Amino acid sequence: MLEVKHISHNYDNETILHDINFMIKTNAFVVITGESGSGKSTLLSIISTLLKPTKGEIYFDGRSIQDISDINHFRNQEVGFIFQFHYLIAHLSVYENIAMVTKRPKVEVEELLAKLDIAELSNKYPEQISGGQRQRVAIARAMINRPKYIFADEPTGNLDSKNSKMVFDLLRNLDSTVIVATHDLSQIHPGDQVISLKDGQLC
């Protein structure tokens, strides 16, 4: 479970987020949405531990983020990240891009690639595969260490509608708590938990 309590954030003298409070259940699929400038990416950065809030507390399974002494170790073990751009390393193969972030055996990487229907791409390089395939590789990289939490910032921003649906369907079926920041309302399902922001406030 993830709890966000009284989160506010300022850039210089401008308040980006105003007293944000919500709770996310374990293994939920959560969408953070809002117009450009609403604060959704800032909020995602804060709850994913990449950005420290000006005020407020974040709790992972009852543990305050402030009480975690080694945040890098926590991120490596508990958190996966997916971004709008895949950030794959061009001179590494698909397999190598995933293997570099884990100590898990090769067979587990290969099984994950098969699960995401990209096993045949293992030895190819990012420039040799499509945008949708690259994003699935990025999802595999985020999944390989079996994190409890996966955070995705506009993961379909560079994809067409067909690949966008595929990526959202993959994310919904992960055995993790998945939090996605997106402006793509067409991908929101009635069963999703939706956190809507406007001008840095919940609405």
BAVEX-28112 format. One record per residue (C-alpha): chain; residue in three letters; x, z, y. Coordinates in Angstrom, 2 decimals. Example, Ala and Ser with C-alpha at 12.3 -4.5 7.8 and 13.67 -1.06 7.14 Angstrom:
2
mise chaine: A, residu: ALA, xx: 12.30, zz: 7.80, yy: -4.50
mise chaine: A, residu: SER, xx: 13.67, zz: 7.14, yy: -1.06
//
This chain:
203
mise chaine: A, residu: MET, xx: 0.00, zz: 0.00, yy: 0.00
mise chaine: A, residu: LEU, xx: 1.17, zz: -0.82, yy: 3.50
mise chaine: A, residu: GLU, xx: -0.02, zz: 1.19, yy: 6.51
mise chaine: A, residu: VAL, xx: 0.47, zz: 0.19, yy: 10.14
mise chaine: A, residu: LYS, xx: -0.16, zz: 2.99, yy: 12.64
mise chaine: A, residu: HIS, xx: -0.28, zz: 2.63, yy: 16.42
mise chaine: A, residu: ILE, xx: 2.17, zz: -0.28, yy: 16.61
mise chaine: A, residu: SER, xx: 2.93, zz: -1.49, yy: 20.12
mise chaine: A, residu: HIS, xx: 5.73, zz: -3.79, yy: 21.21
mise chaine: A, residu: ASN, xx: 7.21, zz: -4.86, yy: 24.53
mise chaine: A, residu: TYR, xx: 9.53, zz: -7.67, yy: 25.53
mise chaine: A, residu: ASP, xx: 11.13, zz: -6.63, yy: 28.82
mise chaine: A, residu: ASN, xx: 8.11, zz: -5.51, yy: 30.87
mise chaine: A, residu: GLU, xx: 5.53, zz: -7.53, yy: 28.95
mise chaine: A, residu: THR, xx: 3.43, zz: -5.84, yy: 26.24
mise chaine: A, residu: ILE, xx: 3.06, zz: -8.18, yy: 23.26
mise chaine: A, residu: LEU, xx: 1.20, zz: -5.85, yy: 20.88
mise chaine: A, residu: HIS, xx: -1.22, zz: -3.07, yy: 21.84
mise chaine: A, residu: ASP, xx: -1.83, zz: -0.10, yy: 19.50
mise chaine: A, residu: ILE, xx: -2.27, zz: -2.02, yy: 16.23
mise chaine: A, residu: ASN, xx: -3.67, zz: -0.12, yy: 13.23
mise chaine: A, residu: PHE, xx: -4.60, zz: -1.39, yy: 9.75
mise chaine: A, residu: MET, xx: -4.08, zz: -0.78, yy: 6.04
mise chaine: A, residu: ILE, xx: -3.25, zz: -3.29, yy: 3.29
mise chaine: A, residu: LYS, xx: -3.95, zz: -2.52, yy: -0.36
mise chaine: A, residu: THR, xx: -1.47, zz: -3.23, yy: -3.14
mise chaine: A, residu: ASN, xx: -1.48, zz: -6.86, yy: -4.33
mise chaine: A, residu: ALA, xx: -3.84, zz: -7.94, yy: -1.54
mise chaine: A, residu: PHE, xx: -3.63, zz: -11.38, yy: 0.05
mise chaine: A, residu: VAL, xx: -3.72, zz: -10.90, yy: 3.81
mise chaine: A, residu: VAL, xx: -3.91, zz: -13.46, yy: 6.61
mise chaine: A, residu: ILE, xx: -2.77, zz: -12.65, yy: 10.14
mise chaine: A, residu: THR, xx: -4.29, zz: -15.21, yy: 12.47
mise chaine: A, residu: GLY, xx: -4.59, zz: -15.93, yy: 16.16
mise chaine: A, residu: GLU, xx: -3.81, zz: -18.54, yy: 18.76
mise chaine: A, residu: SER, xx: -0.27, zz: -19.32, yy: 19.85
mise chaine: A, residu: GLY, xx: 1.00, zz: -16.37, yy: 21.88
mise chaine: A, residu: SER, xx: -1.44, zz: -13.90, yy: 20.31
mise chaine: A, residu: GLY, xx: 1.40, zz: -11.84, yy: 18.82
mise chaine: A, residu: LYS, xx: 0.93, zz: -12.71, yy: 15.13
mise chaine: A, residu: SER, xx: 4.56, zz: -13.71, yy: 14.49
mise chaine: A, residu: THR, xx: 5.81, zz: -10.61, yy: 16.33
mise chaine: A, residu: LEU, xx: 3.51, zz: -8.44, yy: 14.24
mise chaine: A, residu: LEU, xx: 4.69, zz: -10.08, yy: 11.02
mise chaine: A, residu: SER, xx: 8.33, zz: -9.57, yy: 12.05
mise chaine: A, residu: ILE, xx: 7.65, zz: -5.88, yy: 12.66
mise chaine: A, residu: ILE, xx: 5.77, zz: -5.12, yy: 9.45
mise chaine: A, residu: SER, xx: 8.34, zz: -7.07, yy: 7.43
mise chaine: A, residu: THR, xx: 11.11, zz: -4.82, yy: 8.87
mise chaine: A, residu: LEU, xx: 12.88, zz: -7.66, yy: 10.72
mise chaine: A, residu: LEU, xx: 11.97, zz: -6.25, yy: 14.15
mise chaine: A, residu: LYS, xx: 11.73, zz: -2.63, yy: 15.26
mise chaine: A, residu: PRO, xx: 8.54, zz: -1.85, yy: 17.19
mise chaine: A, residu: THR, xx: 8.59, zz: -0.23, yy: 20.60
mise chaine: A, residu: LYS, xx: 6.12, zz: 2.37, yy: 19.32
mise chaine: A, residu: GLY, xx: 4.37, zz: 3.20, yy: 16.08
mise chaine: A, residu: GLU, xx: 4.97, zz: 3.77, yy: 12.39
mise chaine: A, residu: ILE, xx: 4.97, zz: 1.58, yy: 9.27
mise chaine: A, residu: TYR, xx: 4.57, zz: 3.05, yy: 5.80
mise chaine: A, residu: PHE, xx: 5.40, zz: 1.32, yy: 2.53
mise chaine: A, residu: ASP, xx: 3.71, zz: 3.14, yy: -0.35
mise chaine: A, residu: GLY, xx: 3.53, zz: 6.30, yy: 1.75
mise chaine: A, residu: ARG, xx: 7.16, zz: 6.14, yy: 2.88
mise chaine: A, residu: SER, xx: 7.90, zz: 5.68, yy: 6.57
mise chaine: A, residu: ILE, xx: 10.26, zz: 2.82, yy: 7.34
mise chaine: A, residu: GLN, xx: 12.18, zz: 5.28, yy: 9.50
mise chaine: A, residu: ASP, xx: 13.02, zz: 7.33, yy: 6.39
mise chaine: A, residu: ILE, xx: 14.62, zz: 4.38, yy: 4.57
mise chaine: A, residu: SER, xx: 18.37, zz: 4.91, yy: 4.98
mise chaine: A, residu: ASP, xx: 19.54, zz: 1.51, yy: 3.68
mise chaine: A, residu: ILE, xx: 17.13, zz: -1.07, yy: 5.09
mise chaine: A, residu: ASN, xx: 19.14, zz: -4.02, yy: 3.72
mise chaine: A, residu: HIS, xx: 18.90, zz: -2.65, yy: 0.20
mise chaine: A, residu: PHE, xx: 15.17, zz: -2.08, yy: 0.69
mise chaine: A, residu: ARG, xx: 14.68, zz: -5.68, yy: 1.83
mise chaine: A, residu: ASN, xx: 16.68, zz: -7.05, yy: -1.10
mise chaine: A, residu: GLN, xx: 14.69, zz: -5.03, yy: -3.63
mise chaine: A, residu: GLU, xx: 11.19, zz: -4.83, yy: -2.18
mise chaine: A, residu: VAL, xx: 10.64, zz: -7.72, yy: 0.23
mise chaine: A, residu: GLY, xx: 10.56, zz: -11.51, yy: 0.08
mise chaine: A, residu: PHE, xx: 10.47, zz: -13.83, yy: 3.10
mise chaine: A, residu: ILE, xx: 9.03, zz: -17.34, yy: 3.51
mise chaine: A, residu: PHE, xx: 9.31, zz: -19.17, yy: 6.81
mise chaine: A, residu: GLN, xx: 7.86, zz: -22.33, yy: 8.34
mise chaine: A, residu: PHE, xx: 11.20, zz: -24.04, yy: 7.78
mise chaine: A, residu: HIS, xx: 12.52, zz: -23.67, yy: 4.24
mise chaine: A, residu: TYR, xx: 16.13, zz: -22.81, yy: 5.24
mise chaine: A, residu: LEU, xx: 17.53, zz: -24.27, yy: 2.03
mise chaine: A, residu: ILE, xx: 21.28, zz: -24.89, yy: 2.01
mise chaine: A, residu: ALA, xx: 21.84, zz: -28.65, yy: 1.94
mise chaine: A, residu: HIS, xx: 24.96, zz: -28.70, yy: -0.23
mise chaine: A, residu: LEU, xx: 23.45, zz: -26.46, yy: -2.92
mise chaine: A, residu: SER, xx: 21.07, zz: -27.63, yy: -5.62
mise chaine: A, residu: VAL, xx: 17.56, zz: -26.24, yy: -5.99
mise chaine: A, residu: TYR, xx: 18.78, zz: -23.92, yy: -8.74
mise chaine: A, residu: GLU, xx: 21.79, zz: -22.77, yy: -6.69
mise chaine: A, residu: ASN, xx: 19.64, zz: -22.05, yy: -3.63
mise chaine: A, residu: ILE, xx: 17.65, zz: -19.58, yy: -5.68
mise chaine: A, residu: ALA, xx: 20.47, zz: -18.18, yy: -7.84
mise chaine: A, residu: MET, xx: 22.52, zz: -17.22, yy: -4.78
mise chaine: A, residu: VAL, xx: 20.04, zz: -14.49, yy: -3.79
mise chaine: A, residu: THR, xx: 19.69, zz: -12.81, yy: -7.19
mise chaine: A, residu: LYS, xx: 21.55, zz: -11.33, yy: -10.13
mise chaine: A, residu: ARG, xx: 18.78, zz: -12.26, yy: -12.56
mise chaine: A, residu: PRO, xx: 19.80, zz: -14.52, yy: -15.48
mise chaine: A, residu: LYS, xx: 19.56, zz: -18.30, yy: -15.28
mise chaine: A, residu: VAL, xx: 16.67, zz: -18.36, yy: -17.74
mise chaine: A, residu: GLU, xx: 14.51, zz: -16.36, yy: -15.30
mise chaine: A, residu: VAL, xx: 15.25, zz: -18.79, yy: -12.48
mise chaine: A, residu: GLU, xx: 14.34, zz: -21.69, yy: -14.74
mise chaine: A, residu: GLU, xx: 11.13, zz: -19.99, yy: -15.87
mise chaine: A, residu: LEU, xx: 10.13, zz: -19.44, yy: -12.25
mise chaine: A, residu: LEU, xx: 10.81, zz: -23.07, yy: -11.36
mise chaine: A, residu: ALA, xx: 8.61, zz: -24.10, yy: -14.30
mise chaine: A, residu: LYS, xx: 5.84, zz: -21.76, yy: -13.13
mise chaine: A, residu: LEU, xx: 5.90, zz: -23.47, yy: -9.73
mise chaine: A, residu: ASP, xx: 5.94, zz: -26.91, yy: -11.41
mise chaine: A, residu: ILE, xx: 9.36, zz: -27.87, yy: -10.03
mise chaine: A, residu: ALA, xx: 11.55, zz: -27.36, yy: -13.12
mise chaine: A, residu: GLU, xx: 12.59, zz: -31.01, yy: -13.08
mise chaine: A, residu: LEU, xx: 14.07, zz: -30.53, yy: -9.59
mise chaine: A, residu: SER, xx: 16.59, zz: -27.88, yy: -10.63
mise chaine: A, residu: ASN, xx: 19.66, zz: -30.06, yy: -10.15
mise chaine: A, residu: LYS, xx: 18.43, zz: -31.98, yy: -7.13
mise chaine: A, residu: TYR, xx: 19.43, zz: -31.25, yy: -3.53
mise chaine: A, residu: PRO, xx: 17.03, zz: -30.45, yy: -0.66
mise chaine: A, residu: GLU, xx: 17.36, zz: -33.91, yy: 0.90
mise chaine: A, residu: GLN, xx: 16.27, zz: -35.47, yy: -2.40
mise chaine: A, residu: ILE, xx: 12.88, zz: -33.71, yy: -2.59
mise chaine: A, residu: SER, xx: 9.69, zz: -33.69, yy: -0.51
mise chaine: A, residu: GLY, xx: 8.63, zz: -31.17, yy: 2.10
mise chaine: A, residu: GLY, xx: 6.07, zz: -29.60, yy: -0.21
mise chaine: A, residu: GLN, xx: 8.65, zz: -29.31, yy: -2.97
mise chaine: A, residu: ARG, xx: 11.14, zz: -27.68, yy: -0.59
mise chaine: A, residu: GLN, xx: 8.56, zz: -25.08, yy: 0.36
mise chaine: A, residu: ARG, xx: 7.91, zz: -24.33, yy: -3.30
mise chaine: A, residu: VAL, xx: 11.66, zz: -23.79, yy: -3.71
mise chaine: A, residu: ALA, xx: 11.51, zz: -21.40, yy: -0.75
mise chaine: A, residu: ILE, xx: 8.64, zz: -19.57, yy: -2.46
mise chaine: A, residu: ALA, xx: 10.69, zz: -19.36, yy: -5.67
mise chaine: A, residu: ARG, xx: 13.59, zz: -17.91, yy: -3.70
mise chaine: A, residu: ALA, xx: 11.27, zz: -15.28, yy: -2.21
mise chaine: A, residu: MET, xx: 9.80, zz: -14.45, yy: -5.65
mise chaine: A, residu: ILE, xx: 12.91, zz: -14.30, yy: -7.82
mise chaine: A, residu: ASN, xx: 13.67, zz: -10.61, yy: -7.26
mise chaine: A, residu: ARG, xx: 10.02, zz: -9.71, yy: -7.96
mise chaine: A, residu: PRO, xx: 9.40, zz: -8.06, yy: -4.59
mise chaine: A, residu: LYS, xx: 6.40, zz: -5.84, yy: -4.00
mise chaine: A, residu: TYR, xx: 5.81, zz: -7.49, yy: -0.63
mise chaine: A, residu: ILE, xx: 6.08, zz: -11.12, yy: 0.45
mise chaine: A, residu: PHE, xx: 5.84, zz: -12.08, yy: 4.13
mise chaine: A, residu: ALA, xx: 5.24, zz: -15.70, yy: 5.13
mise chaine: A, residu: ASP, xx: 5.35, zz: -16.97, yy: 8.73
mise chaine: A, residu: GLU, xx: 3.46, zz: -20.27, yy: 9.15
mise chaine: A, residu: PRO, xx: 4.56, zz: -21.38, yy: 5.65
mise chaine: A, residu: THR, xx: 2.51, zz: -24.58, yy: 5.84
mise chaine: A, residu: GLY, xx: 3.28, zz: -25.49, yy: 9.44
mise chaine: A, residu: ASN, xx: 5.25, zz: -28.59, yy: 8.45
mise chaine: A, residu: LEU, xx: 3.03, zz: -29.69, yy: 5.56
mise chaine: A, residu: ASP, xx: 0.03, zz: -31.98, yy: 5.18
mise chaine: A, residu: SER, xx: -3.36, zz: -30.62, yy: 4.10
mise chaine: A, residu: LYS, xx: -2.81, zz: -31.29, yy: 0.38
mise chaine: A, residu: ASN, xx: 0.53, zz: -29.48, yy: 0.27
mise chaine: A, residu: SER, xx: -0.81, zz: -26.72, yy: 2.53
mise chaine: A, residu: LYS, xx: -3.59, zz: -25.96, yy: 0.05
mise chaine: A, residu: MET, xx: -1.09, zz: -26.00, yy: -2.82
mise chaine: A, residu: VAL, xx: 1.19, zz: -23.50, yy: -1.07
mise chaine: A, residu: PHE, xx: -1.69, zz: -21.16, yy: -0.19
mise chaine: A, residu: ASP, xx: -3.00, zz: -21.33, yy: -3.76
mise chaine: A, residu: LEU, xx: 0.47, zz: -20.41, yy: -5.06
mise chaine: A, residu: LEU, xx: 0.75, zz: -17.48, yy: -2.66
mise chaine: A, residu: ARG, xx: -2.70, zz: -16.17, yy: -3.60
mise chaine: A, residu: ASN, xx: -1.72, zz: -16.00, yy: -7.26
mise chaine: A, residu: LEU, xx: 1.51, zz: -14.03, yy: -6.86
mise chaine: A, residu: ASP, xx: 1.81, zz: -10.54, yy: -8.36
mise chaine: A, residu: SER, xx: 2.79, zz: -9.12, yy: -4.97
mise chaine: A, residu: THR, xx: 1.21, zz: -8.00, yy: -1.73
mise chaine: A, residu: VAL, xx: 1.30, zz: -11.20, yy: 0.32
mise chaine: A, residu: ILE, xx: 0.94, zz: -11.24, yy: 4.12
mise chaine: A, residu: VAL, xx: 0.76, zz: -14.64, yy: 5.82
mise chaine: A, residu: ALA, xx: 0.78, zz: -15.38, yy: 9.54
mise chaine: A, residu: THR, xx: -0.95, zz: -18.69, yy: 10.21
mise chaine: A, residu: HIS, xx: -3.08, zz: -20.57, yy: 12.71
mise chaine: A, residu: ASP, xx: -4.53, zz: -22.73, yy: 9.91
mise chaine: A, residu: LEU, xx: -8.04, zz: -21.32, yy: 9.59
mise chaine: A, residu: SER, xx: -8.99, zz: -23.98, yy: 7.03
mise chaine: A, residu: GLN, xx: -6.96, zz: -22.11, yy: 4.40
mise chaine: A, residu: ILE, xx: -8.74, zz: -18.76, yy: 4.83
mise chaine: A, residu: HIS, xx: -11.09, zz: -17.83, yy: 1.97
mise chaine: A, residu: PRO, xx: -14.02, zz: -15.39, yy: 2.20
mise chaine: A, residu: GLY, xx: -12.24, zz: -12.91, yy: -0.08
mise chaine: A, residu: ASP, xx: -9.08, zz: -12.69, yy: 2.00
mise chaine: A, residu: GLN, xx: -8.30, zz: -9.74, yy: 4.23
mise chaine: A, residu: VAL, xx: -8.03, zz: -11.25, yy: 7.69
mise chaine: A, residu: ILE, xx: -6.28, zz: -9.57, yy: 10.62
mise chaine: A, residu: SER, xx: -7.22, zz: -11.42, yy: 13.81
mise chaine: A, residu: LEU, xx: -5.21, zz: -11.05, yy: 16.99
mise chaine: A, residu: LYS, xx: -6.03, zz: -12.03, yy: 20.57
mise chaine: A, residu: ASP, xx: -3.72, zz: -11.19, yy: 23.45
mise chaine: A, residu: GLY, xx: -1.82, zz: -8.74, yy: 21.24
mise chaine: A, residu: GLN, xx: -4.89, zz: -6.77, yy: 20.15
mise chaine: A, residu: LEU, xx: -7.02, zz: -6.67, yy: 17.05
mise chaine: A, residu: CYS, xx: -10.30, zz: -8.52, yy: 17.43
//
